[in-house]
Every structure is written in C-alpha cells, then in structure tokens.
Amino acid sequence: ISGGQRRRVTLARGVAARASIMFCDEPTSGLSATDAELCIKALRAIASRLGVLILVVIHQPRIEVAQLFDTLLMLTSNPGRMTYLGPMASVVTYMEACGCPVPEYVNPTDYFLDLTTPGLKLDASEHFVDTFRKTLKPGICEMVGRACGSKGLTIREMLQAMPVARPGKYAAPFTTQFTQLLRRKLAITMRNPLAIGLPLVLPVAMAIIVGTVFLDIAGKGSIKDVISFLFVLMTGLCFGGIQLMPIQIEERGFMKYETSEALYSELASALASFCVDVPLSFIGAAYQALIIFAFSGLDSEYLEEVFFWCMLLFIVYDSFYSVVAAFAEDAQQAQALATPIISIFMLFNGFVVSKTSAPSWLRWIFLFSPNGYVMQAFMERIGPRYPGGDFLLQRLGYVDGENMQGIAIMLCMTALFRVLQLVLLRKLHNVQK
C-alpha cells in the first residue's frame, strides 16, 4: 500500500478505538501534496461526524490543507511561545492588523513560518509574541477564568455525551474483537504460502523421509530398533512447531502495537491465532504421525493408541513454543531458550536416560517429562510382543498404570503453558510511547 493509504489506516485505528481526543504529530510528513490533503480531509471528517477533538502538529501545509482546520495555534521558538491562537479563517486578517499582510501569490502558511522563525530574513517573531500578549492573551485568559469559575461536566459526563462513546477500556465487546481478529488472521494466512506450507507440507515431507528410513521396521527389526523408531517419531513431533516461533514473534509485534491503542485485548488476539495456527499445525502433525506409522509396518491395532499419544505430545510442545515466543525478544533468542528444555525432555524419555540409570537427584524430571510418559505408553503396548521386551521394560524401570497420570500431567502442562503465554503477552514487550 502507498504511504497515504498507510497513514489513513493509522487514522482509522484511532477511529476504531473510539478515541475522545486524537493527537497527530505531523500526520502529513512524507506524503505527497494530494495524499496530505486526503489525510487532513479524513481527520476533518472524523472530527465533524464523530465529535472527536483532534490536535494536529503540521509544518508548511498547502493553502488547501490549512483551510481545513478550524483553529490555529502558531508557535515560535527560543523558547516555545505563542504568536497566534484563534480561528484559521481570521489569521490572514490578524497578520494584516499586525502590519504584515500576506503578499500576493504567496502561500500564507509559508509566509507565517518565515515571519515566526527566528534567524530568517523576514523574522518578526518578537513582534508577534509581543502583539499576542497585548491583544489576544487577555481575552484568552478572561475566557479561561470564566470557564474555571463555572461548573462544567465531569469527564464521565462528557464521554457519555459523545455520539460514539467508548463503552469501556476497549471500543468493542470481546466477541466482536475475536470475530474481526479471526477474519483477519484467516485472510493473512490464506495470502501467505509460508504460513500454510510450514505446518502442512514440511511435516508430510519429513514423514516420507523418516518413513522410508524405518520402512517395515516392525517386521524385520528388534525391540531396540522399534524403540529407536519411536524415539525418532517423537523427536519429529517435538521439533515440529519450532519453525512457527518466528512467525508468532513477528505477529506479536503488531499485536502489542495495536493493543497499546486499546483496539482489542491480548486474549482475543491469542484466541484468534490459536483457532488458526493450532488446527493447521495439528493437521500437519497428524499426517506426519500417520504416514510414519504406515511406513513402519506396525499392526493397525496399535494405531489408535500411538496416534493419541503422538497428538497429545504435539499439543504439549505447541503450547510450550507459544510460551517461548511470548517471552523471547526475537526468533534467535526463542530457539536458544527452547532447545535446552526440549533436549532435557528428550533425554529423560525412559530409554536414552532411564529411571534406573538416572542420578537420584534428577529423577524428578521424569515426573514432568512428556516424552517419558509417551515412550512408556508405547513400550507398555508394543514391547511385550517382541522377544526380550518384558525384560527390557523391567530393566528401564517402566511401571504399569501411569498412563492416566501422564495424560493428566500433560494436559495440566498444556493449560499452564497457555495461561502463562497470555500473562507474558500482557506484561512483556509493551510499546513505549
């Protein structure tokens, strides 16, 4: 989009937030003359139709732009002092009364700046400051005094009297926030091939490669080969969502800027992203698990249980990556933070580091290791069908009856990660204005 369109979108955000007062610092800076006029016309429409007070700082506007303003406050420097405060339509007459009529064929606003800028050839700033103090300032002070002496409306009453008053902190109810954010998220995702390709195409490609490596491993391999296969299957699911963290961090920057203007809440944004990103990633992870399972040659009787634990493992790690993306400053830091924790959980899966071989002071990690619960569920179901499987289960320290505990802990971890994600989105990386 063009610079003028981008600037008008910025103004539209102020309207969407139902702001009572808008402060615009050089809104026409960097715009063409035509776009600058369209921008100020949009501000005037907002002021007249919505009853919004708009304060604009502007330099050297063309005459068509200057005539759109109702009131002009003209300042000079060394230090900041007023040289005029009154209706825009009366400023030319005021300048003539001060002995400085606007020359023919000269832009009045350019001429005013030449007169009130110290150091220029036409500098008459001291004259205009003195004239303002003698002529305009007494009337302004009298008007302020009368206003201070009379009881006016409270801030709440003034806001309630506005034609489009904001009902609370946010301009729209939560359902409207969520609906609009979801529509925008869907539109952005559909326009971005990478946002669809990463969670869908990449897992399928990886699944085909891994499946080819472990082709028919269940029929021709030993129990250790099957365990290696299951370990690789879990590893793929663990790292499946890590490539989405850069996208989440980029979207977080836009979200923090917009939430700083009270356009919507962090919860509405997180929920809209969840409803789009998680289903896409879930479908990709499901295809990955099913394809690898099909290549492995395992009996179909194990499919339901293997698929359930794979998807539960994916959900845990997807929520974990969301927390890291909400906390980290950038994508590089996010990967640096996530990798050690993932590595620990992968090591303490009951096979690479078993409950019997782990140091006693580190065995508490198994209580929170999702990989350990998933590997234990796999081995309890598949291990006994292979020679030496029962012995290996006993040697690795797997205990029957912990599946429900594992499900409960993994679901609690998922819920905790999602809550922590929302807290971090609210508290960290706020926009400094």
C-alpha positions in Angstrom: 0.0 0.0 0.0 1.1 3.6 -0.5 2.2 6.0 2.2 -1.0 7.8 2.1 -3.1 4.6 2.5 -0.8 3.5 5.3 -1.3 6.9 7.1 -5.1 6.7 6.7 -5.1 3.2 8.1 -3.3 4.6 11.2 -6.0 7.2 11.5 -8.7 4.5 11.1 -7.2 2.7 14.1 -7.9 5.8 16.2 -11.5 5.8 15.0 -11.9 2.1 15.6 -10.7 2.7 19.2 -13.4 5.4 19.6 -10.8 7.8 20.9 -12.2 11.0 22.5 -9.1 13.0 21.6 -6.5 12.3 18.9 -3.0 13.8 18.9 -1.5 13.7 15.5 2.2 14.6 15.2 2.9 15.6 11.6 0.4 13.2 10.0 1.3 14.5 6.5 5.1 14.1 6.8 6.5 12.1 3.9 3.2 12.3 1.9 2.6 13.9 -1.5 0.5 17.1 -1.6 -2.5 15.1 -2.7 -2.2 12.4 0.0 -1.6 15.1 2.6 -4.8 16.8 1.7 -6.7 13.5 1.7 -5.3 12.7 5.1 -6.4 16.0 6.6 -9.8 15.7 5.0 -10.1 12.4 6.7 -9.3 14.0 10.1 -11.8 16.7 9.5 -14.5 14.1 8.7 -13.7 12.3 11.9 -13.9 15.4 13.9 -17.2 16.6 12.5 -19.0 13.3 12.3 -17.8 11.6 15.5 -17.3 14.6 17.7 -13.6 13.9 18.3 -11.2 16.6 19.3 -8.2 16.4 17.0 -4.9 18.2 17.7 -2.5 18.3 14.8 1.1 19.4 14.6 1.9 20.3 11.0 4.6 22.1 9.1 4.2 24.1 5.8 0.8 22.9 4.7 -0.5 24.0 1.4 -3.3 26.5 1.5 -6.0 23.9 0.6 -4.9 21.9 3.6 -4.6 24.8 6.0 -8.2 25.9 5.2 -9.5 22.6 6.5 -8.5 23.4 10.1 -10.9 25.2 12.5 -8.4 26.7 14.9 -4.8 27.6 14.5 -2.1 27.8 17.3 1.1 29.2 15.9 4.3 28.9 17.9 7.8 30.3 17.7 11.0 29.0 19.3 13.6 30.2 21.8 11.7 29.0 23.8 8.3 27.9 22.6 5.9 31.0 22.7 2.6 31.6 21.2 2.2 34.1 18.3 -1.4 33.4 17.4 -4.4 31.4 18.8 -7.7 31.8 17.1 -9.8 30.8 14.1 -7.9 29.7 11.0 -10.2 31.9 8.9 -9.1 35.0 10.8 -5.3 34.6 10.7 -4.7 36.5 7.5 -6.7 39.4 8.8 -4.8 39.3 12.1 -1.4 39.4 10.2 -2.6 42.4 8.3 -3.6 44.1 11.5 -0.1 43.4 12.8 1.5 45.2 9.9 2.5 42.1 7.9 -0.1 41.5 5.1 0.4 38.3 3.0 2.0 39.2 -0.3 0.1 38.3 -3.5 0.7 34.8 -4.9 2.4 33.6 -1.7 1.2 30.7 0.3 0.0 32.2 3.7 1.3 29.3 5.8 4.8 29.6 4.3 4.7 33.3 4.9 3.7 32.8 8.5 6.6 30.4 9.1 9.0 32.9 7.6 7.7 35.6 10.0 7.8 33.5 13.2 11.0 31.5 12.7 14.0 33.2 14.4 17.0 33.8 12.3 15.3 34.1 8.9 15.3 37.2 6.7 11.7 38.0 7.5 11.9 37.2 11.2 9.3 39.1 13.2 8.8 36.6 15.9 9.4 39.0 18.8 6.9 41.5 17.3 4.3 38.8 17.0 4.9 37.5 20.5 4.5 41.0 22.0 1.4 41.6 19.9 -0.1 38.3 21.0 0.5 39.2 24.7 -1.2 42.6 24.3 -4.1 41.7 22.0 -5.1 38.1 22.2 -3.8 36.8 25.5 -6.0 39.0 27.8 -9.2 37.7 26.0 -8.0 34.1 26.3 -7.1 34.5 30.0 -10.6 36.0 30.6 -12.3 33.1 28.8 -10.3 30.6 30.8 -11.1 32.4 34.0 -14.9 32.2 33.3 -14.6 28.6 32.4 -12.8 27.8 35.6 -15.4 29.7 37.6 -18.3 27.8 36.3 -19.1 24.1 37.0 -18.9 22.1 33.8 -19.5 18.4 33.0 -17.3 15.8 34.6 -15.1 13.6 32.4 -17.5 10.8 32.6 -20.4 13.0 31.7 -18.5 14.4 28.7 -17.6 10.9 27.5 -21.2 9.8 27.9 -22.5 12.8 26.0 -20.3 11.9 23.0 -22.2 10.5 20.0 -19.9 7.4 19.8 -18.7 7.0 23.4 -16.4 4.1 24.1 -18.2 1.6 26.5 -15.1 0.7 28.5 -11.4 0.1 28.1 -12.0 -1.4 24.6 -14.1 0.1 21.9 -15.8 -3.2 21.0 -17.0 -6.2 23.1 -14.9 -9.3 23.3 -16.9 -11.2 20.8 -16.5 -8.5 18.1 -12.8 -8.3 18.8 -12.4 -12.1 18.4 -14.5 -12.3 15.3 -12.7 -9.5 13.5 -9.3 -10.8 14.5 -10.2 -14.3 13.4 -11.3 -13.0 10.0 -8.1 -11.0 9.6 -5.9 -14.0 10.7 -7.6 -16.2 8.2 -7.2 -13.7 5.4 -3.5 -13.2 6.2 -2.8 -16.9 6.5 -4.5 -17.6 3.1 -2.4 -14.9 1.5 0.9 -16.3 2.9 2.0 -19.6 1.4 4.7 -20.0 4.0 2.1 -19.9 6.8 0.4 -22.9 5.2 3.4 -24.7 3.8 5.4 -24.8 7.0 2.8 -26.6 9.2 1.3 -28.8 6.4 3.8 -29.6 3.7 7.0 -29.8 5.7 5.7 -32.4 8.2 4.5 -34.6 5.3 7.9 -34.3 3.5 9.7 -35.2 6.7 7.3 -38.1 7.4 8.0 -39.6 4.0 11.8 -39.4 4.6 11.6 -40.8 8.1 9.2 -43.5 7.0 11.5 -44.6 4.2 14.4 -44.9 6.6 12.3 -47.1 9.0 10.4 -48.9 6.3 8.8 -52.1 7.8 10.9 -51.8 11.0 8.2 -53.6 13.0 8.6 -56.8 10.9 12.3 -57.0 10.5 13.7 -55.1 13.4 14.4 -56.0 17.1 12.8 -54.3 20.1 15.7 -51.8 20.2 15.2 -50.9 16.5 11.5 -50.3 17.3 12.5 -48.1 20.2 14.8 -46.1 18.0 11.9 -45.7 15.6 9.6 -44.5 18.3 12.2 -42.1 19.5 12.6 -40.5 16.0 8.8 -40.3 15.7 8.6 -38.4 19.0 11.5 -36.2 18.0 9.8 -35.1 14.8 6.7 -34.1 16.8 8.8 -32.3 19.4 10.5 -30.1 16.9 7.5 -29.7 14.6 6.3 -26.4 16.0 9.7 -24.7 16.5 9.7 -23.2 13.0 6.5 -21.3 13.7 8.0 -19.3 16.6 9.5 -16.6 14.2 6.0 -16.0 12.7 4.5 -15.8 16.2 7.1 -13.3 17.3 6.6 -11.1 14.2 2.8 -11.1 14.8 3.3 -10.3 18.5 5.0 -7.0 17.5 1.9 -5.9 15.5 -0.4 -7.2 18.3 1.4 -5.2 21.0 1.2 -2.0 19.0 -2.5 -2.4 18.4 -3.3 -3.5 22.0 -1.4 -0.4 23.2 -4.1 1.6 21.5 -6.9 -0.4 23.2 -8.2 -1.8 19.9 -8.5 -5.2 21.4 -7.3 -7.4 24.2 -4.4 -9.8 24.2 -6.8 -12.7 25.0 -8.8 -12.0 21.8 -5.6 -12.0 19.7 -4.2 -15.1 21.3 -7.5 -17.0 20.9 -7.8 -15.9 17.2 -4.3 -17.1 16.5 -5.0 -20.3 18.4 -8.0 -21.1 16.3 -6.0 -20.8 13.1 -2.4 -21.8 13.9 -3.1 -24.8 16.1 -5.5 -26.6 13.7 -3.0 -26.2 10.8 -0.2 -27.5 12.9 -2.3 -30.3 14.3 -3.3 -31.5 10.9 0.4 -31.4 9.8 1.4 -33.4 12.9 -1.4 -35.9 12.4 -0.4 -36.5 8.8 3.2 -36.9 9.9 2.4 -39.5 12.6 0.0 -41.4 10.3 2.5 -41.6 7.4 5.4 -42.7 9.6 3.2 -45.3 11.3 2.1 -46.6 7.9 5.7 -47.0 6.7 6.8 -48.7 9.9 4.6 -51.8 9.4 3.2 -51.8 13.0 -0.1 -53.6 13.4 -3.1 -51.5 13.0 -4.3 -52.4 16.5 -1.7 -50.0 17.8 -2.7 -47.1 15.6 -5.3 -45.6 17.9 -3.1 -45.5 20.9 0.0 -44.4 19.1 -1.9 -41.6 17.3 -3.4 -40.4 20.6 -0.1 -40.1 22.4 1.5 -38.5 19.4 -1.1 -35.8 19.2 -1.0 -35.3 23.0 2.7 -34.8 22.8 2.3 -32.3 19.9 -0.3 -30.3 21.9 2.1 -30.0 24.9 5.0 -28.8 22.8 2.9 -26.5 20.7 1.8 -24.7 23.8 5.4 -24.7 25.1 6.6 -23.0 21.9 3.8 -20.4 22.3 5.1 -19.5 25.8 8.7 -19.2 24.5 7.5 -17.0 21.6 5.7 -14.8 24.0 8.7 -14.4 26.2 11.7 -14.1 23.8 12.9 -10.9 22.3 13.4 -12.4 18.9 13.5 -15.7 17.0 17.1 -16.4 17.7 16.6 -16.0 21.5 13.5 -18.1 21.3 15.4 -21.0 19.7 18.2 -20.6 22.2 15.7 -20.8 25.1 13.6 -23.7 23.7 16.4 -26.1 22.7 17.8 -26.9 26.1 14.4 -27.7 27.6 13.4 -29.8 24.7 16.8 -31.6 24.9 16.2 -32.4 28.6 12.8 -33.9 28.0 14.1 -35.9 25.1 16.9 -37.3 27.1 14.7 -38.2 30.0 12.3 -40.3 28.0 13.0 -43.5 29.9 15.1 -45.0 27.1 18.1 -42.7 26.5 18.1 -41.9 30.2 16.1 -44.5 32.1 14.6 -44.2 35.6 17.1 -46.8 36.8 20.2 -45.2 35.3 19.4 -41.6 36.0 21.0 -40.0 39.1 18.7 -40.0 42.1 18.7 -36.2 42.3 17.5 -35.8 38.7 14.7 -38.5 38.7 12.1 -35.8 39.5 12.4 -34.7 35.8 10.6 -37.9 34.8 7.5 -36.6 36.6 7.3 -33.7 34.2 8.7 -35.2 31.0 6.0 -35.6 28.4 8.5 -37.7 26.3 8.9 -40.1 29.2 5.1 -40.7 29.5 4.7 -41.2 25.8 7.6 -43.6 25.5 6.3 -45.6 28.5 2.9 -45.8 26.9 4.4 -47.0 23.6 6.6 -49.6 25.3 3.8 -51.0 27.5 1.7 -51.6 24.5 4.2 -52.7 21.9 7.2 -54.0 23.9 5.7 -57.3 25.1 5.2 -58.6 21.6 9.0 -58.7 20.9 11.4 -61.2 22.4 13.1 -59.7 25.5 10.5 -56.9 25.6 9.3 -57.7 29.1 12.9 -57.9 30.4 13.7 -54.6 28.8 10.7 -52.9 30.3 11.7 -54.0 33.7 15.3 -53.0 33.2 14.4 -49.5 32.0 12.1 -49.0 35.1 8.8 -48.6 33.3 5.9 -49.0 35.7 2.4 -50.1 34.7 -0.6 -47.9 35.5 1.0 -44.5 34.9 -0.8 -43.7 31.7 -3.7 -41.7 33.3 -1.1 -39.8 35.4 0.8 -39.0 32.3 -2.4 -37.8 30.5 -3.3 -35.6 33.5 0.1 -34.1 33.8 0.5 -33.4 30.1 -3.0 -31.7 30.0 -2.1 -29.6 33.0 1.2 -28.6 31.4 -0.7 -27.6 28.3 -3.2 -25.5 30.3 -0.4 -23.9 32.3 1.6 -23.0 29.2 -1.4 -21.3 27.6 -2.2 -19.3 30.7 1.5 -18.3 31.0 1.5 -17.3 27.3 -1.4 -14.9 27.9 0.3 -13.4 31.0 3.6 -12.9 29.1 1.8 -11.3 26.2 0.1 -8.8 28.5 3.1 -8.0 30.7 6.2 -8.1 28.3 7.3 -6.3 25.2 4.9 -3.4 25.7 5.2 -0.5 23.2 7.0 2.5 24.7 5.2 5.7 23.5 
